């Protein structure tokens, strides 16, 4: 019994020493915070769009999974809820991409507030690569949050990490 306890303690110690470190990101406009693995890259692009980009998964990895966060603030959006916007958003997605394939959509609670998730596959501009897109959307007080996770379709070794990042986003 003592041997089993020591073995378990040692394995817990070793696995925690190899645990991934996470960094905290705070949006300069004050709209959200998030955490992301230190192996991912955080970038802020024009209009305060935030991108978290994965590391290469190997020498031949030509695509980096990414999460981008776009926040739109507009007085014209005041008084609308996410349920008001979803029908038009879904219609727009159908016409925006080549080979659009809806996988799923649902309303869910994000930060305790009603939000919307849509998952779909697309190809674009004759590209032979199919991409899987997961978007989370939230709308309140004239502020529209869209968080998009992009990966290639099929097997995704970073899906669990991406889900942790998405769930860490607090607004």
C-alpha positions in Angstrom: 0.0 0.0 0.0 2.8 2.4 0.9 4.5 1.6 -2.5 1.2 2.5 -4.3 0.9 5.8 -2.5 4.5 6.8 -3.2 4.0 5.8 -6.9 0.9 7.9 -7.2 2.5 10.9 -5.4 5.5 10.7 -7.7 3.4 10.5 -10.9 1.3 13.5 -9.8 4.5 15.5 -9.1 6.0 14.6 -12.5 2.8 15.3 -14.4 2.4 18.7 -12.8 6.0 19.6 -13.6 5.2 19.2 -17.3 1.9 21.1 -17.0 1.4 23.9 -19.5 1.8 27.5 -18.2 -1.1 29.9 -18.9 -0.9 33.6 -19.4 -3.6 36.2 -18.7 -4.7 38.6 -21.4 -6.6 41.8 -20.6 -8.2 43.7 -23.4 -6.9 47.3 -23.5 -10.4 48.6 -24.2 -11.6 46.8 -21.0 -14.2 44.5 -22.7 -12.8 41.1 -21.7 -10.0 39.0 -20.1 -8.9 35.6 -21.2 -6.2 33.1 -20.4 -4.2 31.2 -23.0 -1.2 28.7 -23.1 2.2 30.3 -23.1 2.9 28.2 -26.2 0.3 30.2 -28.1 0.8 33.8 -29.4 -1.4 36.7 -28.6 -1.7 39.5 -31.1 -3.7 42.7 -31.2 -4.6 43.9 -34.7 -6.3 47.0 -35.9 -9.6 47.9 -34.4 -8.5 46.1 -31.2 -9.2 42.6 -32.8 -7.4 40.0 -30.6 -5.9 36.8 -32.0 -4.5 33.8 -30.1 -2.6 31.5 -32.5 -1.4 28.0 -31.8 2.1 26.7 -32.1 3.1 24.4 -35.0 2.1 20.8 -34.2 5.1 19.5 -36.2 7.5 20.2 -39.1 4.8 19.8 -41.7 2.1 21.8 -40.0 1.1 24.4 -42.5 -2.0 25.7 -40.6 -2.1 27.3 -37.1 -5.4 27.0 -35.2 -6.5 30.4 -34.0 -9.1 32.1 -31.8 -10.0 35.6 -32.7 -12.1 38.0 -30.7 -14.0 40.8 -32.3 -16.1 43.3 -30.3 -18.3 45.7 -32.0 -19.9 48.6 -30.1 -22.7 50.5 -31.7 -25.6 52.6 -30.4 -27.6 51.0 -33.3 -27.3 47.6 -31.6 -28.8 48.9 -28.3 -32.0 47.2 -27.4 -31.2 44.0 -29.4 -30.5 40.6 -27.9 -28.6 37.7 -29.4 -31.9 36.0 -30.3 -32.8 39.1 -32.4 -29.6 38.8 -34.5 -29.2 35.0 -35.0 -31.7 34.5 -37.9 -29.9 37.1 -40.0 -26.4 35.9 -38.9 -27.2 32.3 -40.0 -28.6 33.5 -43.4 -25.4 35.5 -43.9 -23.1 32.6 -43.2 -24.9 30.4 -45.8 -24.2 33.0 -48.5 -20.8 34.2 -47.4 -18.7 31.0 -47.9 -18.3 28.3 -50.6 -19.4 24.9 -49.6 -20.9 26.0 -46.3 -22.0 23.1 -44.1 -23.8 23.7 -40.9 -22.7 21.2 -38.2 -24.6 22.5 -35.2 -26.0 25.6 -33.5 -27.5 26.2 -30.0 -28.1 28.8 -27.4 -26.1 28.4 -24.2 -25.0 30.2 -21.1 -21.6 32.0 -21.3 -20.5 34.0 -18.3 -24.0 33.3 -17.0 -25.6 35.1 -20.0 -27.6 33.8 -23.0 -25.2 33.4 -25.9 -25.2 31.5 -29.2 -22.8 28.9 -30.7 -22.6 27.9 -34.3 -20.3 25.3 -35.7 -19.8 24.9 -39.5 -17.3 23.7 -42.1 -16.3 25.8 -45.1 -14.0 26.0 -48.1 -13.1 29.3 -49.6 -12.1 30.7 -53.0 -11.3 27.3 -54.6 -9.1 26.3 -51.6 -9.0 22.5 -51.2 -8.7 22.7 -47.5 -11.9 22.5 -45.4 -12.0 24.6 -42.3 -14.0 24.0 -39.1 -15.3 27.2 -37.5 -16.8 27.5 -34.0 -18.3 30.8 -33.1 -19.6 32.0 -29.8 -21.7 35.2 -29.8 -23.0 37.4 -27.1 -24.9 40.7 -27.3 -25.7 43.3 -24.6 -26.1 47.1 -24.3 -25.0 47.7 -27.9 -21.9 45.6 -27.6 -21.6 42.5 -29.8 -19.0 39.9 -29.0 -17.9 37.3 -31.6 -15.3 34.7 -30.7 -14.2 32.5 -33.5 -12.1 29.3 -33.3 -10.7 28.2 -36.6 -9.1 24.8 -37.3 -9.0 22.4 -40.3 -11.9 20.0 -40.5 -11.3 16.5 -39.2 -9.1 15.6 -36.3 -8.1 18.5 -34.1 -5.4 17.9 -31.4 -5.9 21.4 -30.0 -9.7 21.4 -29.7 -9.6 20.8 -25.9 -7.1 23.6 -25.4 -9.2 25.9 -27.6 -12.3 25.1 -25.5 -10.4 26.0 -22.3 -9.5 29.4 -23.9 -13.0 30.0 -25.0 -14.4 29.2 -21.5 -11.8 31.5 -19.9 -13.0 34.6 -21.7 -14.8 36.8 -19.2 -16.6 40.0 -20.2 
